[in-house]
Amino acid sequence: HLNAPHYCPGTTSEQAGKSASCQGCPNQKLCASGATKAPDPAIAEIGAKLATVKHKILVLSGKGGVGKSTFSAHLAHALASDNTKEVALLDVDICGPSIPRIMGLEGEQVHQSGSGWSPVYVDDNLAVMSIGFLLSSPDDAVIWRGPKKNGIIKQFLRDVDWGELDYLIVDTPPGTSDEHLSIVQYLSSTHVDGAIIITTPQEVSLQDVRKEIRFCHKVKLPIIGVVENMSGFVCPKCKTTSQIFPPTSGGAEQMCADLNLPLLGKVPLDPRIAQSCDEGKSFLSEVPDSPAAKVYQNIVQSECSQSINNMYTIA
């Protein structure tokens, strides 16, 4: 029900078709019958569609503005730097799709073929899909309720012609709401490697990240590890490190130690990262010798790949 009103208890709720808010709804009898509580057939379809995707990685954050989309984009770039690997980046931040801009694909459109929607390609081995490609203008606001967001996420997973992939990176919005529940539900019939959680050093960010970790625990989503973004500023001239966001409670390193989670890396602040994102270029290609680029490379080459193989879950 893509146009369900905000007071709808939900088609899978025990109150579906029975609550006072259901009175007058044309679907009341259908919901009350219990037919809507059956598993969504799209789950099995998505499982079959993604059977040719070897690794599926979700990128999560508790708070907005911590650089989650930037990390997702550069993780995809780093993985795709190996020309033998097929990589795709799926943007499910429905209301704030920044991936088209970051990947230099603003203004591109999605085309349909006999096998479904064709993603937009950055390189021969790097594909991208985002609702940003379906908007007439990058300034258009997506004003949708949860059910309609869920519907487009389902379409992205089921109807996009991903082909054979080594990695599918899923960039999610901040928080633990509709989009997160949908992506976990729709991927339940297929193997998901786990989540990489992005935070910044200060306690106000870590507080929300702990909620994200609890979310992963509740939905049984494995956690690959945590990345501390904006972890100090390295002066490009004198190489001195300054703490722009002081880790008053020990930062991600202390949190990971407390929760027995791997810390995949600390990415320092670098103004050139923001500039590259605005210009739609890969920071890793533009400034490959920078401290931040080296952290990304280390995450992909060692910690991240090892964690994907070993897999971590919250005890």
C-alpha positions in Angstrom: 0.0 0.0 0.0 2.3 2.8 -1.2 -0.2 5.5 -0.4 -1.2 4.3 3.1 -2.1 7.1 5.5 0.3 7.9 8.4 -2.2 6.4 11.0 -2.2 3.0 9.3 -1.0 0.4 11.8 0.7 -1.5 8.9 -0.5 -4.5 6.9 1.6 -7.0 9.0 0.4 -5.6 12.4 -1.8 -7.6 14.7 -4.1 -4.6 14.6 -4.3 -4.5 10.7 -7.9 -4.0 9.7 -9.0 -4.0 13.4 -8.0 -0.6 14.8 -10.2 2.5 14.9 -8.0 4.1 12.3 -8.9 1.3 9.8 -12.5 2.3 9.7 -13.5 3.4 6.2 -10.2 2.1 4.6 -11.0 0.3 1.3 -8.5 -2.4 2.3 -9.9 -3.0 5.8 -11.4 -6.4 5.0 -8.3 -7.6 3.2 -6.1 -6.6 6.2 -8.4 -8.1 8.8 -8.5 -11.4 6.9 -4.8 -11.9 7.7 -3.8 -12.3 4.0 -1.5 -9.3 4.3 0.6 -11.0 7.0 1.9 -13.6 4.6 5.6 -13.2 3.6 6.1 -10.7 0.8 6.7 -12.7 -2.4 9.2 -10.1 -3.4 11.6 -11.4 -0.7 12.1 -14.7 -2.6 12.3 -12.8 -5.9 15.0 -10.5 -4.5 16.9 -13.5 -3.2 16.9 -15.1 -6.6 17.9 -11.7 -8.3 20.8 -11.2 -5.9 22.1 -14.8 -6.0 24.8 -13.6 -8.4 26.1 -11.0 -5.9 28.9 -12.4 -3.8 29.2 -9.8 -1.1 26.5 -7.4 0.2 27.6 -4.7 2.6 25.4 -2.1 4.3 26.9 1.2 5.4 25.1 2.6 8.4 25.3 5.6 10.8 23.3 6.7 13.7 23.6 10.4 13.0 23.5 12.4 9.8 26.5 14.5 8.6 29.2 12.0 9.7 30.3 11.2 6.1 28.5 8.0 5.6 27.7 8.6 1.9 31.3 9.8 1.3 32.6 6.6 2.9 30.2 4.5 0.8 31.3 6.2 -2.4 35.0 5.8 -1.7 34.6 2.3 -0.5 33.0 1.5 -3.9 35.8 3.3 -5.7 38.5 1.5 -3.7 37.0 -1.9 -4.4 36.5 -1.1 -8.0 40.1 0.0 -8.4 40.7 -3.8 -8.8 39.6 -4.1 -12.4 38.9 -7.8 -11.9 36.1 -6.9 -9.4 32.5 -5.9 -10.4 31.1 -3.4 -7.9 27.8 -1.7 -7.5 26.6 1.1 -5.1 22.9 1.3 -4.2 21.7 4.6 -2.6 18.6 4.0 -0.4 18.8 7.4 1.2 15.4 8.2 -0.5 15.0 11.8 0.9 18.6 12.8 0.6 20.2 11.1 -2.3 23.7 12.6 -2.5 25.4 9.6 -4.3 24.8 10.9 -7.8 26.6 14.1 -7.1 29.5 12.4 -5.2 29.9 9.9 -8.0 29.9 12.6 -10.7 26.6 11.2 -12.2 24.2 14.2 -11.6 21.8 14.5 -14.5 22.1 10.9 -15.6 18.9 8.8 -16.1 17.9 5.2 -15.6 16.9 3.2 -18.6 14.7 0.2 -18.8 15.6 -3.0 -20.7 14.0 -6.4 -21.1 15.8 -7.5 -17.9 14.9 -4.5 -15.8 16.3 -1.2 -14.9 19.8 -0.6 -16.0 22.1 1.1 -13.4 24.3 4.0 -14.3 28.0 3.3 -14.7 30.9 5.3 -13.4 33.4 2.9 -14.9 33.0 -0.4 -16.7 33.1 -2.3 -13.4 31.3 0.3 -11.1 27.5 0.7 -11.3 25.3 3.0 -9.3 21.6 3.2 -8.6 19.8 6.1 -6.8 16.4 7.7 -6.7 18.3 10.8 -7.7 18.4 9.4 -11.2 14.6 9.3 -11.3 14.0 13.0 -10.3 13.6 15.7 -12.9 15.9 18.0 -10.9 18.4 17.5 -8.1 16.5 20.2 -6.1 13.3 18.1 -6.2 12.1 17.1 -2.7 11.0 13.5 -2.1 8.0 13.9 0.2 7.0 10.3 0.8 5.7 8.3 3.7 7.3 5.0 4.7 5.3 2.6 2.5 6.2 4.4 -0.6 9.9 4.5 0.4 9.7 0.7 1.0 8.2 0.3 -2.5 11.1 2.0 -4.3 13.7 0.1 -2.2 11.9 -3.2 -3.2 12.1 -2.1 -6.9 15.8 -1.2 -6.6 16.6 -4.7 -5.3 14.2 -6.7 -7.4 14.1 -4.9 -10.7 17.6 -3.5 -11.3 19.7 -5.6 -13.6 22.7 -5.9 -11.4 24.2 -8.8 -13.2 27.1 -10.7 -11.6 28.7 -8.6 -8.8 31.6 -9.1 -6.4 30.3 -6.3 -4.1 27.1 -4.5 -3.6 27.5 -1.5 -1.3 24.2 -0.2 0.2 24.3 3.4 1.4 21.5 4.0 3.9 20.1 7.1 5.5 20.9 8.0 9.1 18.9 6.3 11.9 17.0 3.0 12.3 13.7 3.5 10.6 11.7 2.5 7.5 14.6 2.2 5.0 16.7 0.1 7.3 13.9 -2.2 8.3 13.0 -2.6 4.6 16.5 -3.3 3.4 17.1 -6.0 6.1 13.6 -7.6 5.4 14.1 -7.7 1.7 17.6 -9.1 1.9 16.5 -11.8 4.5 16.4 -14.5 1.8 20.0 -13.8 0.7 23.3 -13.7 2.5 24.4 -10.3 3.8 28.0 -10.0 4.8 27.1 -7.3 7.4 27.2 -3.6 8.2 30.0 -1.1 8.4 29.1 1.6 10.9 30.3 5.2 10.5 30.8 7.6 13.3 32.8 10.7 14.3 34.8 10.9 17.5 32.6 13.0 19.7 30.1 11.5 22.2 27.1 13.1 20.5 27.8 10.9 17.5 28.8 7.8 19.4 25.6 7.9 21.4 23.5 7.4 18.2 25.9 4.8 16.9 25.3 2.7 20.0 21.6 2.7 19.0 22.6 1.6 15.5 24.6 -1.2 17.0 21.6 -2.2 19.0 19.5 -2.2 15.9 21.9 -4.5 14.2 21.7 -6.8 17.2 17.9 -6.9 17.1 17.6 -7.6 13.4 20.5 -10.1 13.5 22.6 -8.1 11.1 26.3 -8.9 11.4 28.7 -6.0 12.0 31.8 -6.0 10.0 33.3 -3.1 12.0 33.3 0.6 12.8 35.0 3.5 11.0 35.8 6.7 12.8 35.5 9.5 10.2 36.7 13.1 10.6 39.3 11.7 13.1 41.5 14.7 13.6 42.8 17.1 11.0 46.3 16.6 9.5 47.8 19.8 8.4 49.0 19.3 4.8 52.0 21.6 5.4 53.4 20.8 8.9 51.7 17.4 9.3 50.5 18.2 12.8 47.3 16.5 13.8 44.6 18.7 15.5 41.4 17.3 17.1 38.5 19.2 15.5 36.0 16.8 17.2 37.6 15.9 20.5 36.9 12.3 21.6 35.7 13.2 25.0 34.7 9.7 25.9 37.5 7.9 24.1 36.1 8.0 20.6 35.3 5.0 18.5 38.4 3.2 19.7 37.1 3.1 23.3 33.5 2.2 22.2 34.8 -0.7 20.0 36.9 -2.0 22.9 33.8 -1.8 25.2 31.6 -3.6 22.8 34.2 -6.0 21.4 33.9 -4.7 17.9 36.7 -4.2 15.3 37.7 -0.6 14.6 38.4 -0.8 10.8 40.2 2.6 10.7 40.3 6.3 11.5 39.9 8.6 8.5 41.3 12.1 9.2 39.6 15.3 8.0 40.8 16.6 4.7 39.2 19.5 2.8 40.1 17.8 -0.4 37.7 15.0 0.3 34.7 17.5 0.3 36.1 19.2 -2.8 36.3 15.8 -4.6 32.8 14.9 -3.6 31.4 18.3 -4.9 33.3 17.8 -8.2 32.1 14.2 -8.5 35.6 12.8 -8.5 37.3 10.0 -6.6 39.4 11.4 -3.8 41.5 8.2 -3.8 42.5 8.9 -7.4 42.9 12.7 -7.0 45.1 12.5 -3.9 46.3 8.9 -3.5 49.2 9.7 -1.2 47.2 11.6 1.4 46.8 10.1 4.9 43.0 9.8 4.4 43.4 7.9 1.1 45.9 5.5 2.8 43.4 4.7 5.6 40.7 3.9 2.9 43.2 1.6 1.2 44.1 -0.1 4.4 40.5 -0.7 5.3 39.8 -2.3 1.9 43.0 -4.3 1.6 43.3 -5.7 5.1 40.8 -5.1 7.9 37.6 -4.9 5.8 38.2 -7.9 3.6 39.4 -10.0 6.6 36.3 -9.0 8.6 34.0 -9.9 5.7 35.6 -13.3 5.6 35.6 -13.9 9.4 32.3 -12.1 10.1 31.5 -10.4 13.4 28.2 -10.3 15.3 27.1 -8.6 18.5 27.3 -11.0 21.4 
